[in-house]
Amino acid sequence: MEITFSELKQRDVINLIDGKHMGKVCDISFTFPKGDVLGFTVTGCKGFRFSKQEIFLPIKSVVKIGQDAVLVKFGKEEPPPPPKEPPRCPPPNCPPSNCPPPQNRRNYDEYE
């Protein structure tokens, strides 16, 4: 895909980690004379209108450049949820004396 800087400059930048709008692309950094793109500078929408914050996004954080927006993964990702606790006593291999009593079951000993 080929894109000009003037087309890229108009695109919004969305962070996929938290879903927030980071701003718009305002500059590109590249190497000279080779021409490898190092990353984008994004003018953020934080703070007052006169104090816009600039963020440099390395090219490795760019996930996709679409028709309307640039999708990036930037910042700390949330850790995955902890694994579920294994059942305390699996039914097939469990001796009855070690198992906790089942919840909401009737005791049939009182009927005999």
C-alpha positions in Angstrom: 0.0 0.0 0.0 1.3 3.4 -1.0 0.3 6.5 0.9 1.4 10.1 0.8 2.2 12.1 3.9 -0.6 14.6 3.3 -3.1 11.6 3.3 -1.5 10.1 6.4 -1.5 13.5 8.2 -5.3 13.7 8.2 -5.8 10.3 9.9 -6.7 9.7 13.5 -4.6 7.4 15.7 -6.4 4.9 17.9 -4.8 2.9 20.6 -6.0 -0.8 20.5 -4.9 -1.4 24.1 -7.4 1.0 25.7 -9.4 2.1 22.7 -8.6 5.8 23.2 -8.1 8.4 20.5 -4.5 9.5 20.7 -4.7 12.4 18.2 -3.6 12.9 14.6 -0.4 12.1 12.8 1.6 15.3 12.6 5.1 14.2 11.5 7.1 11.2 10.3 10.6 10.3 11.2 12.7 8.3 8.7 16.4 7.5 8.0 18.3 9.3 5.3 19.4 8.3 2.6 18.0 4.8 3.0 14.4 6.0 3.7 13.3 3.6 6.4 10.4 4.9 8.4 11.2 5.0 12.2 7.9 6.2 13.5 5.2 8.8 13.7 4.8 11.8 15.9 1.2 12.2 17.1 -0.3 15.4 18.4 -2.4 14.3 21.3 -5.7 15.8 22.6 -4.7 15.9 26.2 -4.9 19.0 28.4 -6.1 22.4 27.3 -6.4 23.4 23.7 -3.1 25.4 23.8 -1.0 22.7 25.4 -1.1 19.7 23.1 1.2 16.8 24.0 3.3 15.2 21.3 3.9 11.4 21.4 6.4 9.5 19.3 5.1 6.1 18.1 7.8 3.7 16.8 6.8 1.9 13.6 6.8 -1.5 15.4 3.8 -0.3 17.4 1.7 0.4 14.3 -0.7 -2.5 13.7 -2.6 -1.2 10.7 -2.9 1.9 8.6 -6.5 2.0 7.4 -8.5 4.4 5.2 -9.8 6.4 8.2 -7.4 5.7 11.0 -4.1 4.4 12.1 -4.3 1.5 14.7 -1.5 1.2 17.2 -0.6 -0.8 20.3 1.2 1.6 22.5 1.6 1.6 26.3 1.3 -1.1 28.9 -1.0 -4.0 28.1 -3.1 -5.3 30.9 -1.9 -8.6 32.2 -4.0 -11.6 31.3 -6.5 -12.7 34.0 -5.2 -15.3 36.4 -6.0 -18.9 35.6 -9.1 -20.3 37.2 -8.5 -22.3 40.3 -8.7 -26.0 39.6 -11.5 -27.9 41.2 -10.6 -29.0 44.7 -11.8 -32.5 44.3 -12.4 -34.0 40.9 -15.4 -36.4 41.0 -13.9 -39.5 39.3 -10.7 -39.8 41.4 -12.0 -38.4 44.7 -12.4 -40.6 47.8 -15.6 -39.5 49.6 -13.9 -38.8 52.9 -11.7 -36.0 51.4 -14.4 -34.2 49.4 -16.3 -31.3 50.8 -20.0 -31.9 51.2 -22.0 -31.0 48.1 -24.0 -27.8 48.4 -27.8 -27.8 48.2 -28.2 -31.6 48.3 -30.5 -33.5 50.6 -29.3 -35.9 53.1 -31.3 -39.1 52.5 -30.1 -40.7 55.8 -33.0 -39.0 57.7 -35.6 -40.9 55.6 -34.5 -44.4 56.6 
